[in-house]
Amino acid sequence: MEKIERLQQIINRCDRLVFFGGAGVSTESGIPDFRSVDGLYHQKYEYPPETILSHSFFMRHPEEFFRFYREKMLVLDAAPNAAHKKLAELEQAGKLKAVVTQNIDGLHQAAGSRKVLELHGSIHRNYCMNCGAFYDAQYIRDTDGVPRCKHCKGIVKPDVVLYEEALDQKIMEESVNAISEADVLIVGGTSLAVYPAAGLLRYFQGEALIVLNRSATPVDGNADLLIEEPIGQVMARIKVR
């Protein structure tokens, strides 16, 4: 309880809170992460998930990519959990200035957050690689095999950053600005193992770094407050004032 009280005090005092999150934010919504014991990287497929989720594999084996993508990545029935909802409340109260997320599930927006910087894209945006036509996630779900554009028959690709692809420069710049201007940074539900996203933390120069993660991270030693509990359970106990 002492750590929760301290977290509450830090949030009460801050004016420019930024949240940096990863897969652990959505596990309490039933979306599997990648690196935990039962995460995607520990399941058995014909190819490793890192290989399937690479640009070169997508180009060479689109049928196999979309089989994996629909089964493991395209989660459309998940609902925001307490962490997503509390962050949206904090934004509405004027405390939270931005959510910087490595997730692609759109649950922050579903909870009501407006300023969400999606480092790795979103399953809810899909574009024809030929003509650029937009398609929603339901279109990908409801098609068979490789989804094709209704207009030109080009391949419809999810707006998700695959391995070997660069992150969106505009989103990166906005994330750097948000983190560098924050007085408090909460890092939650991420192992900080994926770069360049994890490297954004070096731009934080504010008053308090808070880490909410069930397993160790490389920045634990620099944290002003470390809470190793499920993030939804922690955030549910925070009161927005």
C-alpha positions, 0 to 999 in steps of 0.5 A: 500500500505504501508504494501505491500511496507514493504513486498517488502523491507523485501523480497528484503533484505532477502537471505533465505526465506521460505514459510509455507502455508495452504489451503488458498493458493489454495482457489483462485484456486477454491479449498475449504478450511476446516475451513472457513464459506463455507469450508468443515467442514461447509458442511453437510454429513452423517459423519463429514469430520474429521471422513471420513478423518481418518485412521480408517474410511478409513479401515472400510468404504473405499467405503464411503471414496472414494466417499467423496475423489473423490468429495471433495479432488481429484481436478485435474482441478485447476490451480496455482494462483498468489501466487503459481507462485510468490513463484516459481519465488522467488525460481528461483531467489534464494531467496526462499529456500523451500515451506513447505505446508499443501496442497495436491493439487500439485499446487506449483509444477505445478507452477514451485516450486522445493523444496516443502515439503508436510507435508500432502502428495499429491493426485498425489501419490497413492500406492497399500497397498499390493504390493506398485504399484504406481498409479496417481491421474487420475487412482483414478478419473477414477475408481469406488468404491474402486480403486484396484491394476491392479496387485494384486487387493489390495486397492490403497490408496492415499499418503495423511496423514489422521487423526490418521496417523503420518507425514512423519519423513523425510519431518518433519526433512527437514521442521524443517531444512528449517525453522530454517535456514530461515532469513524470514518466510512467513506464508500464507493461514493457520489458524495454527490449525492443529498439528503437522504441525503448531508446526513447526513455533517454530523453526523459529529464523530469522529476520522477521515473516510475516503473510498473512492470511484473518483471525486471527492466533495464531502467529499474535501477534509475526508477524513483518508484518501482512497482512489480505488480499487474499494471491494471491492478495498480492503476485501478487504485489511483484516484484522479483529482 
